[in-house]
Amino acid sequence: MFEILTHDILPVFSVMVLGFAMGRLKFVSSAEATTLNRIAFLILQPALIFPLVNGVDLSAFYFDAIAIYAVAQVVVFTCALLVGVFILKCAVVEAWLLAMATVFVNSLLYIWPISSLIYGDDGNLPITAVVVWDATVTFAFFIITTDLLVNKGQSVAQSILRLVKNPVLIAITLGLATNVLGLLAAEPILVACKFAGAGAAPLTLFALGVILSGHRLLPTKKVTAIAAIKLCLLPVIVAVLLQWGDRPVEWNELLLLNAAGPSGAMAFALAMMYKVRTDTIAPVIIWTSVLTLLSLAWLA
């Protein structure tokens, strides 16, 4: 457990800590971090997502496990949204993204790199499956719905035009279409994507750390409530539902590992992109990241 913590988890987590320190010391400004976040979101993440979705062997997935994970996400998201709107009195868009933070784990940029270090590419298939699910279906859902909520006064045609130009959605669509058609990307494309995509996780985590440095770390009532839902409710529901069905034990273990991970940086990235307040989302991410250090090492 200690070796996993020091050799696999803390090195990834340290990038966000570095960003936090650089922000507090005023070496990097919030405006610069916002630009870094935008570059990572619109350029580097599509490069990371496309080859992952294009080349993954979908036939090796246990789709019943993914379906169970998805059901847990729906249940927890609904609970968190209701809490956000009716108990915490958040604006609808903020409550929507806070609820997203309870179910969209930092799997692509945090859990996946860590589990790859621990289990290698061959043993990391369950996490890869969750990453593909979250990167294609869940993330696309939140990109589209958040855009529609923020721009609800615009026409349908304007919304569609804006969404079809989104690089992340384009990468998801192309990756799925080429995978289903059996069209693997050419090697030069994969090399370019690998080169660019390698910067997505560290750049996003660094930018997140910088921007977090400008927020209060003392948890408010809203931060505590949302973090508690993420840290307790999602892993518990996933663990209970995974008792149904018959599949290799490593699928149950690694899906639970993913569910126990910290809130995803994507909710924060969307809040930044659409100018939604981040004074709750940002501390939720940092607190769930800190509080899951030991639990992830234990579960792994």
C-alpha positions in Angstrom: 0.0 0.0 0.0 2.7 2.5 1.0 4.8 1.8 -2.2 1.7 2.3 -4.4 1.0 5.6 -2.6 4.6 6.8 -3.0 5.5 5.4 -6.4 2.2 5.6 -8.3 -0.3 8.0 -6.7 1.7 10.8 -5.2 3.8 11.5 -8.4 0.6 12.1 -10.3 -1.0 14.1 -7.5 2.2 16.2 -7.2 1.5 17.9 -10.5 -1.6 19.5 -9.0 0.4 20.4 -5.8 3.0 22.1 -8.0 0.4 24.1 -9.7 -1.1 25.1 -6.3 2.3 26.2 -5.0 3.1 28.1 -8.2 -0.2 29.9 -7.9 0.2 30.8 -4.3 3.8 32.1 -5.0 2.4 34.2 -7.9 4.7 32.5 -10.4 1.7 31.6 -12.6 -1.5 33.7 -12.6 -5.1 32.5 -12.7 -5.5 34.0 -16.2 -2.5 32.0 -17.5 -3.8 28.9 -15.9 -7.2 29.5 -17.5 -5.5 29.7 -20.9 -3.6 26.4 -20.1 -6.9 24.8 -19.2 -8.5 25.9 -22.4 -5.5 24.5 -24.5 -5.6 21.2 -22.6 -9.4 20.9 -23.0 -9.7 21.9 -26.7 -6.5 20.5 -28.1 -4.7 18.0 -25.9 -7.7 16.1 -24.6 -9.1 15.3 -28.1 -5.6 13.9 -28.9 -5.7 11.8 -25.8 -9.3 10.6 -26.3 -9.3 9.7 -30.1 -6.6 7.0 -30.1 -8.0 5.5 -26.9 -11.5 5.1 -28.3 -10.3 4.3 -31.8 -8.0 1.4 -30.8 -9.8 -0.2 -27.8 -11.1 -3.7 -28.1 -14.8 -3.2 -27.2 -15.4 -7.0 -27.5 -13.3 -7.5 -24.4 -15.5 -5.3 -22.2 -17.9 -6.7 -19.7 -20.8 -4.4 -20.6 -22.9 -5.6 -17.7 -20.3 -4.1 -15.3 -20.3 -0.8 -17.3 -24.1 -0.7 -17.2 -24.1 -1.2 -13.4 -21.5 1.6 -13.1 -23.8 3.8 -15.3 -26.8 3.1 -13.2 -24.9 4.1 -10.0 -23.9 7.3 -11.8 -27.5 8.1 -12.6 -28.7 7.5 -9.0 -25.9 9.5 -7.4 -26.2 12.4 -10.0 -29.9 12.7 -9.4 -29.5 12.7 -5.6 -26.7 15.3 -5.8 -28.7 17.5 -8.2 -31.7 17.5 -5.9 -29.5 18.4 -2.9 -27.8 21.2 -4.9 -31.0 22.8 -6.1 -33.4 22.3 -3.1 -31.1 22.1 -0.1 -28.0 24.1 -1.0 -30.0 26.6 -3.1 -27.5 26.6 -6.0 -28.3 28.0 -9.4 -29.3 25.2 -11.8 -26.1 25.3 -13.9 -23.9 25.3 -10.8 -25.9 22.5 -9.2 -25.7 20.6 -12.5 -21.9 20.8 -12.6 -21.6 20.0 -8.8 -23.7 16.9 -9.4 -21.4 16.0 -12.3 -18.5 16.3 -9.9 -20.0 13.5 -7.8 -20.2 11.0 -10.6 -17.5 12.0 -13.1 -14.4 10.7 -11.5 -11.0 12.0 -12.6 -10.5 8.6 -14.4 -8.9 9.7 -17.6 -6.4 12.2 -16.1 -5.8 10.6 -12.7 -7.0 7.1 -12.1 -6.0 5.7 -15.5 -2.4 6.9 -15.3 -2.1 5.6 -11.8 -3.7 2.2 -12.6 -1.5 1.9 -15.7 1.6 2.3 -13.6 0.3 -0.3 -11.1 -1.2 -3.0 -13.4 0.3 -2.2 -16.9 -1.8 -1.8 -20.0 -2.9 -5.5 -20.1 -4.2 -5.5 -16.6 -5.8 -2.1 -16.8 -8.8 -3.0 -19.1 -11.6 -2.4 -16.6 -10.3 1.2 -15.9 -9.9 1.6 -19.7 -13.5 0.6 -20.1 -14.7 3.1 -17.6 -12.5 5.8 -19.2 -14.0 5.0 -22.6 -17.6 5.1 -21.2 -16.9 8.4 -19.3 -15.0 10.0 -22.2 -17.6 9.1 -24.8 -21.0 8.9 -23.3 -20.8 10.7 -19.9 -18.6 13.5 -20.9 -20.4 14.1 -24.2 -23.7 14.2 -22.3 -22.4 16.9 -19.9 -20.7 19.0 -22.6 -24.0 19.1 -24.6 -26.4 19.6 -21.6 -24.2 22.3 -20.0 -23.9 24.2 -23.3 -27.7 24.0 -23.7 -28.3 25.2 -20.1 -25.9 28.1 -20.4 -27.1 29.1 -23.8 -30.8 28.3 -23.4 -31.8 31.6 -25.0 -30.2 30.7 -28.3 -31.9 28.9 -31.1 -31.5 25.1 -31.6 -29.6 25.7 -34.9 -27.0 27.9 -33.1 -26.6 25.3 -30.3 -26.1 22.5 -32.8 -23.6 24.5 -34.9 -21.6 25.3 -31.7 -21.6 21.7 -30.5 -20.6 20.1 -33.8 -17.5 22.4 -33.8 -16.4 21.2 -30.3 -13.1 19.4 -30.7 -13.8 16.9 -27.9 -17.1 15.9 -29.3 -15.4 15.5 -32.8 -12.7 13.3 -31.3 -15.3 11.1 -29.5 -17.4 10.8 -32.6 -14.5 10.0 -34.9 -13.0 7.5 -32.5 -16.3 5.6 -32.0 -17.1 5.6 -35.7 -13.7 4.4 -36.8 -13.7 1.7 -34.1 -17.1 0.3 -35.1 -16.1 0.3 -38.7 -12.8 -1.4 -37.9 -10.7 1.5 -39.3 -7.6 1.8 -37.1 -5.9 5.2 -37.3 -2.7 5.3 -39.3 0.6 5.1 -37.3 1.6 8.8 -38.0 -1.8 9.9 -36.6 -1.4 7.8 -33.5 2.2 9.1 -33.0 1.0 12.7 -33.2 -1.9 12.0 -30.9 0.3 10.2 -28.4 2.8 13.1 -28.4 0.1 15.7 -27.9 -2.2 13.7 -25.6 0.6 13.0 -23.2 0.4 16.6 -22.0 -3.3 16.6 -21.4 -3.2 15.2 -17.8 -0.3 17.1 -16.4 -1.3 20.4 -18.0 -4.9 20.1 -16.8 -3.9 19.1 -13.3 -1.3 21.9 -13.1 -3.8 24.5 -14.3 -6.3 23.2 -11.8 -3.7 23.5 -9.0 -3.0 27.1 -9.9 -6.6 28.1 -10.0 -7.4 26.2 -6.8 -4.7 28.3 -5.1 -6.9 31.3 -5.4 -9.8 29.7 -3.5 -10.5 29.2 0.1 -9.5 25.7 1.3 -11.7 25.7 4.4 -14.7 23.6 3.4 -18.1 25.3 3.3 -21.4 23.5 3.8 -21.8 23.1 0.1 -18.2 21.7 -0.3 -18.7 19.3 2.5 -22.1 18.0 1.2 -20.9 17.5 -2.4 -17.6 15.9 -1.3 -19.4 13.6 1.0 -21.8 12.4 -1.7 -18.8 11.8 -4.0 -16.6 10.0 -1.5 -19.3 7.9 0.2 -22.4 7.4 -2.0 -20.9 6.6 -5.3 -18.4 3.9 -4.1 -21.1 2.3 -1.8 -23.7 2.1 -4.6 -21.2 0.8 -7.1 -20.0 -1.9 -4.6 -23.5 -3.0 -3.8 -24.7 -3.2 -7.5 -21.5 -5.0 -8.6 -22.6 -8.0 -6.4 -25.0 -8.8 -9.2 -23.8 -10.8 -12.2 -20.8 -13.0 -12.8 -17.5 -11.5 -14.1 -13.8 -11.6 -13.3 -13.1 -10.3 -9.8 -10.6 -7.7 -11.1 -13.5 -6.0 -12.9 -15.4 -5.5 -9.6 -12.2 -4.4 -7.8 -11.0 -1.9 -10.4 -14.5 -0.4 -11.0 -14.7 0.1 -7.3 -11.3 1.7 -7.4 -12.4 4.1 -10.0 -15.6 5.0 -8.1 -13.6 5.8 -5.1 -11.4 8.2 -7.0 -11.6 12.0 -6.7 -14.0 14.3 -8.5 -13.0 14.8 -12.1 -11.3 18.0 -13.3 -13.8 18.1 -16.3 -16.6 19.6 -14.2 -14.1 22.3 -13.2 -13.0 22.7 -16.9 -16.6 23.1 -18.0 -17.3 25.6 -15.3 -14.3 27.6 -16.5 -15.3 27.3 -20.1 -18.9 28.5 -19.5 -18.0 31.1 -16.8 -19.9 29.2 -14.0 -18.8 30.0 -10.5 -16.0 27.7 -9.3 -15.8 28.5 -5.6 -17.5 25.2 -4.7 -16.4 23.0 -7.5 -12.7 23.8 -7.1 -12.5 23.0 -3.4 -14.5 19.8 -3.9 -11.9 18.6 -6.4 -9.0 19.4 -4.1 -10.6 17.9 -1.0 -11.7 14.7 -2.7 -8.2 14.4 -4.2 -6.5 14.8 -0.8 -9.0 12.5 1.0 -8.7 9.7 -1.5 -4.9 9.4 -1.4 -4.9 6.6 1.2 -8.1 5.0 0.2 -6.9 4.6 -3.4 -3.6 3.1 -2.2 -5.5 0.7 -0.1 -8.0 -0.4 -2.8 -5.2 -0.7 -5.4 
